[in-house]
Amino acid sequence: MGAPAVIVGDVVAARARIAGDVVRTPLLPASWAPGELWLKAENLQPIGAFKLRGALNAIGRLHPDVRARGVVTHSSGNHGQAVAWAARAAGVAAVVVMPDTATPVKMEATRRLGAEIVMVPGARREARAEAVRAERGMTLIPPFDHTDVIAGQGTLALEVLDDLDDIDTVIVPIGGGGLISGVGVAVTALSRRTRVVGVEPELAADARDSLARGRRVEWDARSASRTIADGTRAPVVGEITFPLIQATVDEIVTVSEDEILAAVAVLARRAHLVAEPSGALSVAAHLADPGRYGRAVAVLSGGNIDPPVLARALALPSREEPHT
């Protein structure tokens, strides 16, 4: 096995590179939850999600002459917003290729940040982004399978480890694997006693299957699209992220659609935090089995939720147990 694609030194360097632009989000005690739980509130980033970290690091690493030609990406929403925000901060153009199923709140937010939006069927978004790159001489910033993106995402773990001692488990949502790869690299290097546990929806559990079988397992995109957690619909983890997941992630668990929506509702009612379904996965896992994780940190990865989805979650009967 060769050297890992991302090491903790890359994450530390990324932290210094993006420090002037990214928000150092708080680690909030969830005293209302059973067990010992803290929330890493990445929904408080300027674009409402952790994705800003990776986009800032990737664009910041470009040579100025290359950066000046602009950047392009493909994204269902949060990464697109992150690239648009980081490109605007750098004073360069950005094109975001989005699937025609992208939620309106994420599409409009990306457009407001100054990016050019190109809508295509989901299966064509990567090819269209590559065509834009070739036609315009832009640099492609992938949503997760990129070493600089991974290193940037891992910077949130450095903040967690600075803020809290003796963590038993860090619980992390998984889509394409960029976030959990960066977190895993940092945690494994700096806090060996701490477990890294990934969370996926039951309806999009390709990373769970991949880790169990020791190879990348691709789900049917139509099957994965059934989950309400739209940030996790990538049908397969990345070529770069998967070996990092194998090396640094202890376990991947799944949660149901009802558990995801219940977590969104509990976060709104008890923590006064707005979380999108993908962002609430880690809390859903903890609430489903709080005794399993010990002293735990749940990464609340994003808060860009469509109002009808939030209304649907809040309309559900409360499933939380009284806790003082």
Rosetta silent file (secondary structure, phi, psi, omega in degrees, C-alpha in Angstrom):
SEQUENCE: MGAPAVIVGDVVAARARIAGDVVRTPLLPASWAPGELWLKAENLQPIGAFKLRGALNAIGRLHPDVRARGVVTHSSGNHGQAVAWAARAAGVAAVVVMPDTATPVKMEATRRLGAEIVMVPGARREARAEAVRAERGMTLIPPFDHTDVIAGQGTLALEVLDDLDDIDTVIVPIGGGGLISGVGVAVTALSRRTRVVGVEPELAADARDSLARGRRVEWDARSASRTIADGTRAPVVGEITFPLIQATVDEIVTVSEDEILAAVAVLARRAHLVAEPSGALSVAAHLADPGRYGRAVAVLSGGNIDPPVLARALALPSREEPHT
SCORE:     score description
SCORE:     0.000 S_00000001
   1 L     0.000  132.131 -179.256    0.000    0.000    0.000 S_00000001
   2 L   -79.031 -178.280  178.842    1.379    3.402   -0.964 S_00000001
   3 L   -64.212  145.599  178.474    1.420    6.592    1.055 S_00000001
   4 L   -63.167  149.490 -177.042   -2.012    8.008    1.937 S_00000001
   5 L   -68.285  -28.977  179.563   -3.318   10.698   -0.390 S_00000001
   6 L  -133.585  132.899  176.938   -3.922   13.079    2.524 S_00000001
   7 L  -120.507  168.632 -174.776   -1.989   13.242    5.799 S_00000001
   8 H   -61.242  -30.094  177.111   -2.554   15.262    8.936 S_00000001
   9 H   -61.613  -33.850  176.566    0.076   17.798    7.855 S_00000001
  10 H   -65.646  -38.059 -179.794   -2.118   18.640    4.853 S_00000001
  11 H   -68.978  -42.400  178.563   -5.042   19.293    7.186 S_00000001
  12 H   -62.516  -42.547  178.044   -2.942   21.489    9.479 S_00000001
  13 H   -64.809  -38.293  177.972   -1.692   23.486    6.482 S_00000001
  14 H   -62.584  -39.603  179.635   -5.251   23.862    5.213 S_00000001
  15 H   -58.151  -44.900  178.754   -6.333   25.259    8.552 S_00000001
  16 H   -65.509  -36.962 -175.312   -3.771   28.050    8.302 S_00000001
  17 H   -68.195  -37.448 -172.820   -4.672   28.728    4.657 S_00000001
  18 H  -101.819    0.360 -171.028   -8.412   29.178    5.214 S_00000001
  19 L   -56.824  -33.599 -177.280   -8.383   30.691    8.716 S_00000001
  20 L   -76.241  -11.083 -174.797   -9.158   34.206    7.516 S_00000001
  21 L  -118.145  -31.240 -175.613  -12.308   33.174    5.647 S_00000001
  22 L   -88.392  150.598  175.535  -13.893   30.206    7.359 S_00000001
  23 L   -83.879  133.162  172.510  -15.918   30.449   10.570 S_00000001
  24 L   -81.916   94.307 -170.373  -14.524   28.578   13.557 S_00000001
  25 L   -71.404  151.009 -176.973  -17.843   27.017   14.407 S_00000001
  26 L   -75.707  156.881  170.377  -18.816   26.319   18.022 S_00000001
  27 E  -105.752  110.215 -168.853  -18.934   22.945   19.731 S_00000001
  28 E  -104.383  129.294  176.124  -22.269   23.021   21.531 S_00000001
  29 E   -70.650  132.866  178.105  -23.249   20.740   24.438 S_00000001
  30 L   -99.543   74.284 -175.585  -26.503   18.901   23.737 S_00000001
  31 L   -66.493  -17.839  179.223  -27.692   18.713   27.343 S_00000001
  32 L   -79.473  -12.574 -175.373  -31.168   17.775   26.108 S_00000001
  33 L   -94.389  151.135  173.804  -29.905   14.539   24.558 S_00000001
  34 L   -67.118  153.451 -179.454  -29.345   11.249   26.367 S_00000001
  35 L    74.964 -159.786  178.978  -25.738   10.360   27.037 S_00000001
  36 E  -112.725  108.496 -174.896  -22.879   12.777   26.437 S_00000001
  37 E  -134.418  134.916  171.162  -23.285   14.604   23.135 S_00000001
  38 E  -121.606  152.005 -179.477  -21.786   17.740   21.604 S_00000001
  39 E  -113.812  125.274  171.867  -22.707   19.278   18.260 S_00000001
  40 E   -90.752  104.209 -165.215  -20.141   20.659   15.812 S_00000001
  41 E   -87.920   74.112  178.807  -22.405   23.291   14.249 S_00000001
  42 H   -73.519   -9.998  173.251  -21.155   23.579   10.659 S_00000001
  43 H   -66.320  -10.926  179.427  -24.590   24.848    9.640 S_00000001
  44 H   -90.741    3.931  173.148  -23.321   28.202   10.952 S_00000001
  45 L   -65.196  158.699 -178.502  -20.775   28.610    8.144 S_00000001
  46 L   -54.656  -31.524  178.903  -21.494   31.542    5.770 S_00000001
  47 L  -101.736    8.330  174.692  -22.937   29.169    3.169 S_00000001
  48 L    81.797   14.746 -178.190  -24.645   26.997    5.784 S_00000001
  49 E  -162.766  158.859 -179.657  -22.403   23.940    5.462 S_00000001
  50 L   -61.205  -20.153 -172.357  -18.921   22.524    6.032 S_00000001
  51 H   -56.880  -21.957  179.884  -18.242   22.485    2.292 S_00000001
  52 H   -60.242  -33.171 -177.838  -16.775   25.986    2.448 S_00000001
  53 H   -60.599  -50.641 -178.337  -13.647   24.605    4.090 S_00000001
  54 H   -67.530  -39.355 -179.695  -12.701   22.343    1.190 S_00000001
  55 H   -65.477  -43.400  178.343  -13.583   24.863   -1.497 S_00000001
  56 H   -61.726  -42.176 -178.901  -11.500   27.603    0.134 S_00000001
  57 H   -67.610  -43.630 -178.562   -8.521   25.302    0.502 S_00000001
  58 H   -64.435  -44.851  179.760   -8.710   23.963   -3.057 S_00000001
  59 H   -70.732  -36.101  178.119   -9.053   27.407   -4.642 S_00000001
  60 H   -65.556  -25.685 -179.186   -6.430   28.852   -2.302 S_00000001
  61 L   -81.441  -12.021 -177.502   -3.949   26.199   -3.414 S_00000001
  62 L   -72.316  145.381  171.821   -4.220   27.153   -7.106 S_00000001
  63 L   -61.539  140.279 -177.140   -1.436   29.138   -8.762 S_00000001
  64 H   -51.912  -38.148 -179.991   -2.686   32.732   -9.222 S_00000001
  65 H   -66.903  -36.615  178.429   -2.514   32.467  -13.020 S_00000001
  66 H   -71.991  -45.037 -179.904   -4.569   29.278  -12.965 S_00000001
  67 H   -58.918  -36.107 -176.972   -7.030   30.640  -10.426 S_00000001
  68 L   -62.739  -23.057  179.836   -7.619   33.742  -12.552 S_00000001
  69 L   -79.291   -6.636  176.270   -9.155   31.585  -15.306 S_00000001
  70 L    94.999  174.069 -176.160  -11.965   30.612  -12.936 S_00000001
  71 E  -133.209  155.994  178.141  -13.319   27.396  -11.492 S_00000001
  72 E  -137.414  148.511  175.383  -16.099   24.939  -12.294 S_00000001
  73 E  -148.821  171.115  171.227  -17.767   22.229  -10.272 S_00000001
  74 E  -124.249  135.083 -171.362  -20.757   19.887  -10.252 S_00000001
  75 L  -164.231  146.106  173.665  -22.906   19.804   -7.158 S_00000001
  76 L   -79.736   -9.174  177.456  -26.402   19.196   -5.846 S_00000001
  77 L   163.922  -69.550 -171.285  -26.088   22.318   -3.764 S_00000001
  78 H   -66.575  -41.810  177.831  -23.790   22.837   -0.784 S_00000001
  79 H   -67.185  -37.066  176.299  -20.493   22.322   -2.595 S_00000001
  80 H   -60.276  -43.825  176.176  -21.740   24.535   -5.395 S_00000001
  81 H   -61.790  -41.616 -178.423  -22.481   27.289   -2.901 S_00000001
  82 H   -63.272  -44.649  178.737  -19.076   26.798   -1.319 S_00000001
  83 H   -65.360  -41.157  178.152  -17.236   27.073   -4.633 S_00000001
  84 H   -61.033  -44.603 -179.303  -19.295   30.119   -5.585 S_00000001
  85 H   -64.295  -47.574 -177.867  -18.534   31.806   -2.245 S_00000001
  86 H   -66.980  -36.570  177.730  -14.810   30.990   -2.370 S_00000001
  87 H   -66.758  -42.029  177.562  -14.530   32.075   -6.014 S_00000001
  88 H   -61.664  -41.511  178.623  -16.243   35.365   -5.264 S_00000001
  89 H   -63.440  -32.435  179.702  -13.856   35.946   -2.354 S_00000001
  90 H   -86.611   -6.703  179.343  -10.921   35.266   -4.691 S_00000001
  91 L    74.544   32.549 -179.515  -12.376   37.538   -7.384 S_00000001
  92 L  -126.059  162.749 -179.109  -12.701   34.812  -10.035 S_00000001
  93 L   -76.419  152.277  176.863  -15.550   33.361  -12.078 S_00000001
  94 E  -138.548  136.677  171.857  -17.380   30.181  -11.079 S_00000001
  95 E  -116.766  131.024  178.365  -19.643   27.825  -13.005 S_00000001
  96 E  -120.297  117.082  176.483  -21.740   25.320  -11.068 S_00000001
  97 E   -89.943  119.090 -175.272  -23.335   22.418  -12.934 S_00000001
  98 E  -118.511  145.122  174.630  -26.363   21.285  -10.948 S_00000001
  99 E   -69.041  149.913 -178.093  -28.743   18.350  -11.415 S_00000001
 100 L   -69.904   -2.578  174.943  -32.255   19.330  -12.398 S_00000001
 101 L   -97.336    3.169 -178.600  -33.431   17.713   -9.148 S_00000001
 102 L   -59.409  144.342 -179.335  -31.469   20.166   -6.963 S_00000001
 103 L   -68.004  141.932 -177.586  -33.522   21.778   -4.224 S_00000001
 104 H   -57.555  -37.146 -177.430  -34.645   25.332   -5.042 S_00000001
 105 H   -63.485  -37.301 -179.713  -33.169   26.791   -1.857 S_00000001
 106 H   -76.154  -37.595  179.106  -29.678   25.553   -2.770 S_00000001
 107 H   -63.502  -46.316 -178.030  -29.972   26.552   -6.426 S_00000001
 108 H   -68.917  -36.640  178.366  -31.051   30.105   -5.620 S_00000001
 109 H   -64.149  -39.023  178.787  -28.427   30.490   -2.919 S_00000001
 110 H   -66.337  -41.588  178.906  -25.702   29.482   -5.373 S_00000001
 111 H   -64.132  -39.942 -179.970  -26.965   31.937   -7.969 S_00000001
 112 H   -63.335  -25.880  179.255  -27.037   34.766   -5.422 S_00000001
 113 L   -80.793    1.333  172.944  -23.357   34.179   -4.740 S_00000001
 114 L    98.695    2.072 -179.455  -22.576   35.110   -8.334 S_00000001
 115 L   -78.255  150.471  169.389  -22.023   31.710   -9.905 S_00000001
 116 E   -82.854  125.588 -177.497  -23.244   30.815  -13.373 S_00000001
 117 E  -100.504  131.449  174.513  -25.684   27.908  -12.985 S_00000001
 118 E  -121.160  117.924 -178.820  -25.983   25.164  -15.602 S_00000001
 119 E   -96.990  131.000  179.314  -28.852   22.728  -15.047 S_00000001
 120 E  -142.718  162.833  169.820  -28.602   19.209  -16.483 S_00000001
 121 L   -57.477  145.452 -173.673  -30.027   15.738  -15.766 S_00000001
 122 H   -52.518  -38.558 -176.921  -28.184   14.272  -12.785 S_00000001
 123 H   -68.388  -15.394 -175.374  -26.378   11.605  -14.785 S_00000001
 124 H  -103.537   -0.215 -169.953  -24.792   14.259  -17.047 S_00000001
 125 H   -67.529  -39.033  179.687  -23.472   16.720  -14.498 S_00000001
 126 H   -66.196  -43.302  179.792  -19.905   15.408  -14.282 S_00000001
 127 H   -63.429  -40.326  179.854  -19.560   15.228  -18.066 S_00000001
 128 H   -66.938  -39.883  177.523  -20.954   18.743  -18.465 S_00000001
 129 H   -62.639  -39.732  178.400  -18.579   20.125  -15.831 S_00000001
 130 H   -66.075  -37.273  177.895  -15.655   18.502  -17.626 S_00000001
 131 H   -65.160  -41.652  177.360  -16.820   20.031  -20.916 S_00000001
 132 H   -62.467  -42.236  178.166  -16.966   23.486  -19.338 S_00000001
 133 H   -57.546  -46.992 -177.563  -13.468   22.981  -17.950 S_00000001
 134 H   -68.393  -39.298 -176.847  -12.115   22.055  -21.364 S_00000001
 135 H   -71.756  -37.126 -171.231  -13.949   24.828  -23.229 S_00000001
 136 H  -108.216   -4.007 -179.748  -13.130   27.689  -20.867 S_00000001
 137 L    71.625   21.007  178.685   -9.801   26.675  -19.381 S_00000001
 138 L   -80.608  166.461  175.756  -11.269   26.641  -15.872 S_00000001
 139 E   -99.616  131.851  178.412  -10.103   24.409  -13.024 S_00000001
 140 E   -82.263  127.243  175.332  -12.433   21.663  -11.877 S_00000001
 141 L  -113.055   94.282 -176.454  -13.032   21.562   -8.098 S_00000001
 142 L   -64.275  158.023 -176.144  -14.770   18.216   -7.453 S_00000001
 143 L   -71.675  -24.754 -179.489  -17.240   17.977   -4.578 S_00000001
 144 L  -149.967  -32.313 -171.321  -15.361   15.335   -2.573 S_00000001
 145 L   -91.003   66.813 -174.643  -12.781   13.274   -4.461 S_00000001
 146 L  -153.953  130.963 -172.584   -9.918   15.794   -4.359 S_00000001
 147 H   -62.360  -39.357 -179.331   -6.996   15.907   -1.933 S_00000001
 148 H   -70.659  -35.010  175.462   -7.233   19.652   -1.241 S_00000001
 149 H   -64.525  -46.378  179.837  -10.983   19.428   -0.687 S_00000001
 150 H   -60.197  -46.829 -179.615  -10.506   16.527    1.744 S_00000001
 151 H   -60.676  -40.693  178.424   -7.776   18.343    3.660 S_00000001
 152 H   -63.231  -43.110  179.583   -9.971   21.417    3.970 S_00000001
 153 H   -62.783  -33.945 -178.573  -12.908   19.442    5.334 S_00000001
 154 L   -66.186  -14.575 -177.847  -10.659   17.858    7.932 S_00000001
 155 H   -64.113  -25.461  179.044   -9.961   21.223    9.525 S_00000001
 156 H   -66.109  -29.603  178.732  -13.210   21.022   11.484 S_00000001
 157 H   -68.313  -34.273  176.673  -11.793   18.000   13.337 S_00000001
 158 H   -61.761  -39.624  177.886   -8.802   20.045   14.486 S_00000001
 159 H   -65.248  -42.658  178.790  -11.230   22.516   16.046 S_00000001
 160 H   -59.371  -47.038 -177.536  -13.162   19.713   17.744 S_00000001
 161 H   -68.410  -29.334  173.952  -10.002   18.238   19.241 S_00000001
 162 H   -68.317  -34.809 -170.244   -8.915   21.679   20.460 S_00000001
 163 H   -89.255  -21.288 -173.410  -12.269   22.266   22.151 S_00000001
 164 L  -143.025  132.971  178.455  -12.960   18.938   23.879 S_00000001
 165 L   -95.225  159.575  170.083  -10.790   16.338   25.598 S_00000001
 166 L    55.795   52.357  177.880  -11.339   12.604   25.916 S_00000001
 167 L   -85.057  129.044  176.532  -13.730   12.112   23.010 S_00000001
 168 L   -81.304  -41.249 -173.242  -14.877    8.529   22.551 S_00000001
 169 E  -145.736  136.174  166.270  -16.550    8.948   19.143 S_00000001
 170 E  -107.632  124.524 -176.126  -16.850   11.485   16.361 S_00000001
 171 E  -106.403  125.996 -167.315  -20.011   10.793   14.337 S_00000001
 172 E  -133.131  129.718  173.199  -19.880   12.045   10.745 S_00000001
 173 E   -64.804  151.711  178.306  -22.375   12.057    7.838 S_00000001
 174 L  -126.409  127.557  166.692  -21.198   10.401    4.624 S_00000001
 175 L  -114.213  -94.762  175.526  -22.029   11.352    1.049 S_00000001
 176 L   -86.525   -9.780  174.571  -19.068   10.966   -1.280 S_00000001
 177 L   103.260    0.301 -178.575  -16.685   10.625    1.650 S_00000001
 178 H   -65.514  -43.453 -179.517  -14.772   13.903    1.551 S_00000001
 179 H   -65.969  -51.887 -175.606  -15.817   15.046    5.019 S_00000001
 180 H   -68.405  -28.333  176.163  -15.301   11.772    6.835 S_00000001
 181 H   -64.686  -48.254  179.518  -11.971   11.209    5.066 S_00000001
 182 H   -64.129  -43.096  177.637  -10.606   14.549    6.262 S_00000001
 183 H   -63.261  -43.579 -179.490  -12.001   14.068    9.749 S_00000001
 184 H   -61.560  -42.385  178.278  -10.658   10.532    9.879 S_00000001
 185 H   -59.234  -46.951 -177.367   -7.150   11.579    8.869 S_00000001
 186 H   -68.443  -46.984 -175.998   -7.039   14.245   11.587 S_00000001
 187 H   -67.430  -42.788 -179.025   -8.635   12.221   14.374 S_00000001
 188 H   -62.103  -37.158 -178.924   -6.644    9.054   13.727 S_00000001
 189 H   -76.228  -33.387 -168.742   -3.370   10.991   13.828 S_00000001
 190 H  -110.097  -15.023 -179.708   -4.110   13.183   16.838 S_00000001
 191 L  -146.917   76.051 -171.265   -6.510   11.223   19.069 S_00000001
 192 L   -61.911  -23.450 -179.920   -5.978    7.507   18.591 S_00000001
 193 L   -77.049  -13.862 -174.853   -8.449    6.575   21.312 S_00000001
 194 L   -88.380  127.981  176.552  -11.290    8.314   19.471 S_00000001
 195 E   -82.853  147.792  173.724  -13.444    6.269   17.122 S_00000001
 196 E  -113.052  119.227 -177.899  -14.684    7.699   13.832 S_00000001
 197 E  -120.240  127.519  177.498  -18.170    6.485   12.898 S_00000001
 198 E   -93.862  155.279  179.180  -19.869    7.337    9.635 S_00000001
 199 E  -131.885  131.665  174.881  -23.626    7.639    9.106 S_00000001
 200 E  -129.035  158.603  168.571  -25.624    7.076    5.928 S_00000001
 201 E   -68.007  150.015  173.851  -29.334    6.776    5.158 S_00000001
 202 H   -58.481  -29.015 -176.667  -30.587    3.226    4.814 S_00000001
 203 H   -85.135   -0.081  179.630  -31.672    4.199    1.292 S_00000001
 204 H  -149.578   59.357 -169.647  -28.164    5.274    0.208 S_00000001
 205 L  -101.457   44.264 -178.387  -25.739    3.020    2.053 S_00000001
 206 H   -67.861  -35.479  179.715  -23.022    2.573   -0.566 S_00000001
 207 H   -68.467  -39.777  175.310  -20.198    3.523    1.825 S_00000001
 208 H   -58.345  -47.376 -179.434  -21.379    0.982    4.388 S_00000001
 209 H   -65.858  -37.913 -179.783  -21.424   -1.717    1.729 S_00000001
 210 H   -64.576  -45.711 -179.603  -18.045   -0.629    0.366 S_00000001
 211 H   -64.378  -38.985 -179.019  -16.367   -0.758    3.772 S_00000001
 212 H   -67.137  -35.329 -175.306  -17.908   -4.152    4.521 S_00000001
 213 H   -96.296   -8.151  177.998  -16.807   -5.682    1.201 S_00000001
 214 L    75.361   18.037  176.611  -13.389   -4.041    0.964 S_00000001
 215 L  -153.963  159.956 -179.989  -14.075   -2.451   -2.411 S_00000001
 216 L   -69.055  123.675  179.604  -16.099    0.437   -3.799 S_00000001
 217 L  -111.148  122.173 -178.502  -19.718   -0.636   -4.225 S_00000001
 218 L   -97.419  127.754  174.569  -21.868    1.516   -6.479 S_00000001
 219 L   -87.227  156.382  172.299  -25.573    1.823   -5.806 S_00000001
 220 L   -64.247  129.032 -175.524  -28.134    2.476   -8.480 S_00000001
 221 H   -60.078  -34.723 -179.983  -28.512    6.249   -8.656 S_00000001
 222 H   -67.977  -35.037  176.903  -32.296    5.998   -8.788 S_00000001
 223 H   -66.856  -45.904 -179.025  -32.315    3.946   -5.602 S_00000001
 224 H   -65.106  -26.896 -177.731  -30.036    6.394   -3.797 S_00000001
 225 L   -72.502   -6.959 -179.107  -32.188    9.324   -4.915 S_00000001
 226 L   -72.643  -24.787 -176.405  -35.063    8.064   -2.746 S_00000001
 227 L   -71.825  145.069  176.317  -33.538    9.399    0.458 S_00000001
 228 L   -71.768  -17.969 -179.774  -34.584   12.796    1.726 S_00000001
 229 L   -81.477   81.134 -168.998  -30.919   13.399    2.636 S_00000001
 230 H   -64.798  -23.064  178.832  -30.016   14.855   -0.765 S_00000001
 231 H   -74.151   -4.436 -178.204  -26.382   15.492    0.144 S_00000001
 232 H  -113.158   15.412 -173.591  -25.798   11.739    0.433 S_00000001
 233 L   -83.563   -0.247  173.866  -27.157   10.653   -2.940 S_00000001
 234 L   -56.507  126.631 -172.210  -23.744   10.096   -4.555 S_00000001
 235 L   -75.713   -9.545  179.850  -24.070    6.450   -5.629 S_00000001
 236 L  -155.964  144.654  176.758  -20.479    5.536   -4.762 S_00000001
 237 L   -71.642  163.354 -172.533  -17.690    6.901   -2.577 S_00000001
 238 L   -74.831  161.228  175.976  -14.651    8.383   -4.294 S_00000001
 239 L   -66.519  -33.684  177.915  -11.525    6.674   -5.544 S_00000001
 240 L   -83.006  -42.161 -175.535   -9.442    8.898   -3.275 S_00000001
 241 H   -69.582  -33.465 -173.254  -11.800    8.937   -0.301 S_00000001
 242 H   -61.734  -46.885  177.356  -12.396    5.188   -0.083 S_00000001
 243 H   -61.597  -32.800  177.138   -8.843    4.154    0.911 S_00000001
 244 H   -68.906  -37.969  174.723   -8.851    6.934    3.508 S_00000001
 245 H   -62.538  -45.770  178.301  -12.167    5.651    4.854 S_00000001
 246 H   -57.574  -38.234 -174.661  -10.743    2.146    5.044 S_00000001
 247 H   -81.052  -23.762 -169.078   -7.717    3.420    6.963 S_00000001
 248 H  -126.952  -11.546 -175.914   -9.442    5.764    9.399 S_00000001
 249 L  -102.077  129.231 -176.048  -13.132    4.924    9.856 S_00000001
 250 L   -81.453  -33.007 -172.501  -14.090    2.366   12.492 S_00000001
 251 E  -164.239  151.590  171.683  -17.688    1.753   11.498 S_00000001
 252 E  -126.181  126.009  179.546  -20.514    2.974    9.278 S_00000001
 253 E  -113.915  165.366  179.590  -24.092    2.839   10.537 S_00000001
 254 E  -124.541  156.356  177.857  -27.380    3.640    8.817 S_00000001
 255 E  -132.264  155.284 -178.522  -30.542    5.469    9.843 S_00000001
 256 L   -83.318  166.884  176.669  -34.082    5.414    8.511 S_00000001
 257 H   -62.414  -38.775  177.801  -35.908    8.260    6.816 S_00000001
 258 H   -64.451  -39.880  179.404  -38.141    8.631    9.881 S_00000001
 259 H   -66.759  -35.452  177.904  -35.096    8.847   12.153 S_00000001
 260 H   -64.731  -49.424 -179.255  -33.561   11.524    9.921 S_00000001
 261 H   -64.631  -36.520  177.429  -36.684   13.690    9.977 S_00000001
 262 H   -63.468  -38.281  178.482  -37.059   13.187   13.723 S_00000001
 263 H   -66.676  -40.188  175.472  -33.485   14.424   14.223 S_00000001
 264 H   -56.890  -44.793 -177.970  -34.200   17.517   12.105 S_00000001
 265 H   -67.173  -44.569 -179.912  -37.199   18.239   14.324 S_00000001
 266 H   -62.324  -41.889  178.968  -35.374   17.641   17.609 S_00000001
 267 H   -62.394  -39.907  178.821  -32.517   19.919   16.554 S_00000001
 268 H   -68.129  -43.275 -174.559  -34.967   22.685   15.699 S_00000001
 269 H   -78.184  -42.660 -171.245  -37.027   22.325   18.863 S_00000001
 270 H   -99.238  -36.352 -179.583  -34.395   21.548   21.476 S_00000001
 271 H   -97.602  -10.491 -177.141  -31.101   22.909   20.108 S_00000001
 272 L    57.635   39.702  179.185  -32.672   25.804   18.158 S_00000001
 273 L  -123.839  133.837  176.424  -30.543   24.790   15.167 S_00000001
 274 L   -90.546  122.684  178.822  -31.758   24.361   11.611 S_00000001
 275 L  -126.448  137.319  171.382  -30.290   21.242    9.999 S_00000001
 276 L   -76.355  162.878 -177.793  -30.938   19.799    6.583 S_00000001
 277 L   -54.272  -43.358  178.669  -31.574   16.037    6.494 S_00000001
 278 L   -62.570  -37.141 -178.650  -27.995   15.225    5.430 S_00000001
 279 L   -70.680  -23.639 -176.954  -26.685   17.457    8.199 S_00000001
 280 L   -91.407   -0.117 -175.924  -28.800   15.734   10.846 S_00000001
 281 H   -56.005  -44.104 -175.840  -27.614   12.189   10.091 S_00000001
 282 H   -65.739  -38.484  177.247  -25.075   12.089   12.923 S_00000001
 283 H   -68.396  -39.041  176.738  -27.632   13.243   15.479 S_00000001
 284 H   -58.101  -42.705  179.492  -30.123   10.696   14.143 S_00000001
 285 H   -64.112  -43.711 -179.269  -27.578    7.933   14.726 S_00000001
 286 H   -64.642  -43.907 -179.234  -26.852    9.090   18.264 S_00000001
 287 H   -66.153  -29.149  179.480  -30.533    9.378   19.201 S_00000001
 288 H   -71.179  -27.603 -176.684  -31.190    5.901   17.799 S_00000001
 289 L  -156.414   68.222 -171.568  -28.579    4.311   20.088 S_00000001
 290 H   -63.715  -27.739 -179.367  -27.056    6.845   22.512 S_00000001
 291 H   -72.276  -10.380 -173.869  -25.329    4.262   24.680 S_00000001
 292 H   -79.716  -23.001 -166.153  -23.238    3.089   21.757 S_00000001
 293 L  -110.460   -6.901  179.092  -21.038    6.162   21.318 S_00000001
 294 L    63.581 -141.102  177.721  -19.942    7.268   24.789 S_00000001
 295 E   -76.178  105.216 -164.470  -18.655   10.831   24.979 S_00000001
 296 E  -123.502  150.774  170.899  -19.548   11.814   21.434 S_00000001
 297 E  -117.741  124.710  175.975  -19.358   14.691   18.970 S_00000001
 298 E  -102.718  123.092  177.851  -21.929   14.753   16.176 S_00000001
 299 E   -79.661  113.985  175.888  -20.942   16.769   13.117 S_00000001
 300 E   -90.256   93.626 -160.485  -23.946   18.862   12.116 S_00000001
 301 L   -79.795  -19.978 -178.723  -22.749   19.247    8.558 S_00000001
 302 E  -167.685  158.240 -177.611  -25.293   21.610    7.003 S_00000001
 303 L  -130.871   18.915 -176.462  -28.454   23.634    7.448 S_00000001
 304 L   -89.347   79.780 -174.810  -29.688   24.413    3.932 S_00000001
 305 L  -104.222  140.437  173.763  -33.109   22.843    4.189 S_00000001
 306 L   -68.114  134.429 -179.138  -36.075   23.494    1.932 S_00000001
 307 H   -51.999  -40.394  178.985  -38.871   25.081    4.009 S_00000001
 308 H   -63.095  -31.568  178.695  -41.425   22.373    3.056 S_00000001
 309 H   -70.780  -40.881  176.879  -39.038   19.672    4.348 S_00000001
 310 H   -63.060  -43.033  178.480  -38.556   21.524    7.626 S_00000001
 311 H   -61.724  -39.388  178.598  -42.317   21.950    7.931 S_00000001
 312 H   -62.700  -42.725 -179.988  -42.781   18.223    7.277 S_00000001
 313 H   -64.773  -43.302 -176.929  -40.291   17.343   10.018 S_00000001
 314 H   -72.276  -19.915  178.393  -41.873   19.700   12.537 S_00000001
 315 H   -79.343  -14.269 -179.825  -45.333   18.337   11.767 S_00000001
 316 L   -71.438  147.103  173.735  -44.332   14.847   12.893 S_00000001
 317 L   -59.198  140.765 -178.864  -45.309   13.769   16.407 S_00000001
 318 L   -65.031  129.901  179.004  -42.402   14.308   18.782 S_00000001
 319 L  -105.771   -1.437 -175.195  -40.410   11.098   19.306 S_00000001
 320 L   -74.817  148.466  175.125  -37.914   12.489   21.795 S_00000001
 321 L   -87.712  143.629  175.678  -37.831   11.282   25.362 S_00000001
 322 L   -57.557  138.778 -177.174  -38.064   13.857   28.165 S_00000001
 323 L  -150.291  134.664  178.935  -34.568   14.631   29.370 S_00000001
 324 L  -126.851    0.000    0.000  -33.219   17.027   31.963 S_00000001
